[in-house]
Amino acid sequence: MRTVLFSRSIVLAAALFTATVTACSAAAPVPTAAAPKPVTAAVTPPAPEHEHLERRVRADFFAGLAGDQAAFTRAMKVCDDLIAARPDDAEALVWRGAGRLFEASVAFRAGDRATGSTQWERGLAEMDRAVSLAPDEVGVRIPRGATLLGTAPHLPDPRMARPLYERAAADYEATLRLQEHTLEDHSLHAREELLFGLADVEARLGDAPQARLYFERLLRDCPDSALVPYARAWLAGAPPDARPPCAGCHSG
């Protein structure tokens, strides 16, 4: 899987696309009951600087993708500061990991393969560590899953892509398990992105029956979704070349 790092154009396109997908999916509102935490004798409330991390960094990450280096630097510093104070902060780790993939793309574009390779490896490692620390946190699972699902199609070798798809599938499946009993309370955008992600990753892994179940559920549960034509075409055996552009939380 490491040799793919030397394809600058592939990694650049992947990182630009996946960072957008990550922020979009992570921004979906998650009801408190969707991911219950075990009750302990002493529950420490989150520090004020950690509340709504996604809200604090999302706008700056998007601005960074559009070319605003200062905004991107601010977003990464928020994550850096949180991790410096709490090295096991899973949410900050997963966001910083996604940011490192973007940094890798910039390095590859500049011809700096060594830095690109290093940042790529660090980004993947941080996202994996985040999930290992907080496997039942939707705010961790979705950022990694969406990032990897967006990245994998750009890898030139299916053998390199498959491990990323498998981790993405695990993240989306965990999210559905955590949100199943409250899914109908989520926005259309949140529901369609989750169900489409599940269908897409299963299709890419070669599990057509499972992908069909998720596409059928998308039609049933999200009849007003802009993704319905894609789902119908896939079910008819003629999937479009590309899905419709996301028109959700980061648009406008």
C-alpha positions as CSV (number, residue, x, y, z in Angstrom):
1,M,0.0,0.0,0.0
2,R,3.0,2.3,0.5
3,T,4.0,2.6,-3.2
4,V,0.9,4.6,-4.0
5,L,2.4,7.6,-2.2
6,F,4.6,8.3,-5.2
7,S,1.6,9.1,-7.4
8,R,1.3,12.9,-6.8
9,S,-1.8,13.5,-8.9
10,I,-3.7,10.6,-7.4
11,V,-3.0,11.6,-3.8
12,L,-3.7,15.2,-4.5
13,A,-7.1,14.5,-6.0
14,A,-7.9,12.1,-3.3
15,A,-7.0,14.4,-0.4
16,L,-8.9,17.3,-1.8
17,F,-12.0,15.2,-2.3
18,T,-11.9,13.3,0.9
19,A,-11.4,16.2,3.2
20,T,-14.6,17.7,1.9
21,V,-16.5,14.4,2.3
22,T,-15.1,14.0,5.8
23,A,-16.2,17.4,7.0
24,C,-19.6,17.1,5.4
25,S,-20.4,13.8,7.0
26,A,-19.0,14.7,10.4
27,A,-21.1,17.8,10.4
28,A,-24.4,15.8,10.4
29,P,-26.1,16.4,13.8
30,V,-26.0,13.4,16.1
31,P,-28.7,13.1,18.8
32,T,-27.3,12.6,22.2
33,A,-29.0,9.3,22.5
34,A,-27.5,8.0,19.3
35,A,-24.2,7.1,20.9
36,P,-24.8,6.4,24.6
37,K,-21.7,6.3,26.9
38,P,-21.3,4.0,29.8
39,V,-22.2,5.7,33.1
40,T,-19.4,5.9,35.6
41,A,-19.2,7.0,39.2
42,A,-17.4,10.2,38.3
43,V,-18.2,11.8,35.0
44,T,-16.0,14.7,33.9
45,P,-17.7,17.1,31.6
46,P,-15.7,18.1,28.5
47,A,-13.5,21.1,28.8
48,P,-15.0,24.2,27.3
49,E,-12.3,24.4,24.6
50,H,-13.2,20.9,23.4
51,E,-16.9,21.4,23.0
52,H,-18.1,21.4,19.5
53,L,-14.7,20.7,18.0
54,E,-16.2,20.1,14.6
55,R,-17.9,23.5,14.7
56,R,-14.7,25.2,15.6
57,V,-12.6,23.7,12.8
58,R,-14.9,22.9,9.9
59,A,-15.1,26.4,8.4
60,D,-11.4,26.8,8.6
61,F,-10.7,23.4,7.0
62,F,-13.0,24.2,4.1
63,A,-11.3,27.6,3.7
64,G,-8.0,25.9,3.7
65,L,-9.1,23.5,1.0
66,A,-10.0,26.6,-1.1
67,G,-6.5,28.0,-0.7
68,D,-6.6,29.9,2.6
69,Q,-3.5,28.6,4.3
70,A,-4.0,30.8,7.4
71,A,-7.4,29.2,8.0
72,F,-6.1,25.7,7.5
73,T,-3.3,26.5,9.9
74,R,-5.7,27.7,12.5
75,A,-7.8,24.5,12.3
76,M,-4.8,22.3,12.6
77,K,-3.5,24.4,15.6
78,V,-6.8,23.8,17.4
79,C,-6.3,20.1,17.0
80,D,-2.6,20.3,17.9
81,D,-3.4,22.2,21.1
82,L,-6.1,19.8,22.2
83,I,-3.8,16.8,21.6
84,A,-0.9,18.5,23.4
85,A,-3.2,18.8,26.4
86,R,-4.8,15.4,26.0
87,P,-2.8,13.0,23.8
88,D,-5.7,10.5,23.7
89,D,-8.3,13.0,22.4
90,A,-9.8,10.8,19.7
91,E,-11.9,13.5,18.0
92,A,-8.9,15.9,17.6
93,L,-6.7,13.0,16.4
94,V,-9.1,12.0,13.6
95,W,-9.5,15.6,12.4
96,R,-5.8,16.2,12.5
97,G,-5.3,12.9,10.7
98,A,-7.5,14.0,7.9
99,G,-5.7,17.4,7.8
100,R,-2.4,15.5,7.4
101,L,-3.7,13.8,4.3
102,F,-4.3,17.3,2.8
103,E,-0.8,18.3,3.8
104,A,0.5,15.2,2.1
105,S,-1.3,16.3,-1.1
106,V,0.2,19.7,-1.0
107,A,3.7,18.2,-0.5
108,F,3.3,15.8,-3.4
109,R,2.1,18.7,-5.6
110,A,5.2,20.6,-4.7
111,G,7.4,17.6,-5.6
112,D,8.3,16.8,-2.0
113,R,7.7,13.1,-1.9
114,A,9.4,12.5,1.4
115,T,7.2,15.0,3.2
116,G,4.1,13.7,1.4
117,S,4.9,10.1,2.3
118,T,5.5,11.0,5.9
119,Q,2.3,13.1,6.3
120,W,0.3,10.4,4.6
121,E,1.5,7.7,7.0
122,R,1.0,10.0,10.0
123,G,-2.5,10.9,8.9
124,L,-3.6,7.3,8.5
125,A,-2.0,6.3,11.8
126,E,-3.7,9.1,13.7
127,M,-7.1,8.3,12.3
128,D,-6.6,4.6,13.1
129,R,-5.5,5.5,16.6
130,A,-8.5,7.7,17.1
131,V,-10.9,4.8,16.2
132,S,-9.1,2.5,18.5
133,L,-9.5,5.0,21.4
134,A,-13.1,5.7,20.7
135,P,-14.7,3.0,18.7
136,D,-18.3,3.9,19.7
137,E,-18.0,7.7,18.9
138,V,-19.8,8.7,15.7
139,G,-17.7,11.9,15.6
140,V,-14.7,9.7,15.2
141,R,-16.0,6.9,13.1
142,I,-17.5,9.0,10.4
143,P,-14.5,11.3,9.7
144,R,-12.2,8.3,9.3
145,G,-14.7,6.3,7.3
146,A,-15.6,9.1,4.9
147,T,-12.0,10.0,4.4
148,L,-11.0,6.5,3.5
149,L,-14.0,5.9,1.4
150,G,-13.2,9.0,-0.6
151,T,-9.5,8.2,-0.9
152,A,-9.6,4.5,-1.9
153,P,-11.1,5.0,-5.4
154,H,-8.1,7.1,-6.4
155,L,-5.5,4.4,-5.5
156,P,-4.2,2.7,-8.7
157,D,-4.0,-0.8,-7.3
158,P,-7.1,-2.6,-5.9
159,R,-4.9,-4.4,-3.4
160,M,-4.0,-1.1,-2.0
161,A,-7.5,0.2,-1.9
162,R,-9.2,-2.8,-0.3
163,P,-7.8,-2.3,3.3
164,L,-9.1,1.3,3.2
165,Y,-12.6,0.2,2.0
166,E,-12.7,-2.5,4.8
167,R,-12.0,0.1,7.5
168,A,-14.5,2.5,5.9
169,A,-17.1,-0.2,5.9
170,A,-16.4,-1.0,9.6
171,D,-16.8,2.7,10.4
172,Y,-20.1,3.2,8.5
173,E,-21.5,-0.1,10.0
174,A,-20.6,1.0,13.5
175,T,-22.3,4.4,12.9
176,L,-25.5,2.7,11.7
177,R,-25.4,0.4,14.7
178,L,-25.0,3.4,17.1
179,Q,-27.7,5.5,15.3
180,E,-30.2,2.9,14.2
181,H,-32.8,3.6,16.9
182,T,-32.7,7.4,16.3
183,L,-31.9,7.5,12.5
184,E,-35.4,8.8,11.6
185,D,-34.7,11.8,13.8
186,H,-31.7,12.9,11.8
187,S,-31.8,15.3,8.8
188,L,-32.3,14.0,5.3
189,H,-28.7,14.9,4.5
190,A,-27.3,12.9,7.5
191,R,-29.5,9.8,6.6
192,E,-28.8,9.8,2.9
193,E,-25.0,10.2,3.4
194,L,-24.9,7.3,5.8
195,L,-27.0,5.0,3.7
196,F,-25.3,5.9,0.5
197,G,-21.9,5.4,2.1
198,L,-22.9,2.0,3.3
199,A,-24.1,1.0,-0.1
200,D,-21.2,2.5,-1.9
201,V,-18.5,0.8,0.2
202,E,-20.2,-2.6,0.0
203,A,-20.4,-2.3,-3.8
204,R,-16.8,-1.4,-4.0
205,L,-15.9,-4.4,-1.8
206,G,-17.8,-6.7,-4.2
207,D,-20.7,-7.5,-1.9
208,A,-23.5,-6.7,-4.3
209,P,-26.3,-8.3,-2.2
210,Q,-25.5,-6.1,0.8
211,A,-25.1,-3.0,-1.4
212,R,-28.5,-3.7,-2.9
213,L,-30.1,-3.8,0.6
214,Y,-28.6,-0.4,1.4
215,F,-29.6,1.2,-1.9
216,E,-33.1,-0.2,-1.5
217,R,-33.2,1.3,2.0
218,L,-32.1,4.6,0.7
219,L,-35.0,4.6,-1.7
220,R,-37.4,3.7,1.1
221,D,-36.1,5.9,3.9
222,C,-35.0,8.9,1.8
223,P,-37.4,9.2,-1.1
224,D,-36.6,12.9,-1.5
225,S,-32.9,12.5,-1.7
226,A,-30.9,13.8,-4.7
227,L,-29.2,10.4,-4.5
228,V,-32.3,8.5,-5.5
229,P,-31.6,8.5,-9.2
230,Y,-28.2,7.1,-8.6
231,A,-29.6,4.4,-6.4
232,R,-32.2,3.4,-8.9
233,A,-29.7,3.3,-11.7
234,W,-27.4,1.1,-9.6
235,L,-30.2,-1.2,-8.8
236,A,-31.1,-1.4,-12.5
237,G,-27.5,-2.4,-13.3
238,A,-26.4,0.9,-14.9
239,P,-24.8,3.0,-12.2
240,P,-23.8,6.6,-13.3
241,D,-20.2,7.5,-13.6
242,A,-20.4,9.8,-10.6
243,R,-22.8,10.6,-7.8
244,P,-24.5,14.0,-7.7
245,P,-22.4,16.6,-5.9
246,C,-23.1,17.0,-2.2
247,A,-25.6,19.7,-1.5
248,G,-25.6,19.6,2.3
249,C,-24.0,21.2,5.3
250,H,-21.0,22.7,3.6
251,S,-22.8,24.2,0.6
252,G,-23.2,27.9,0.0
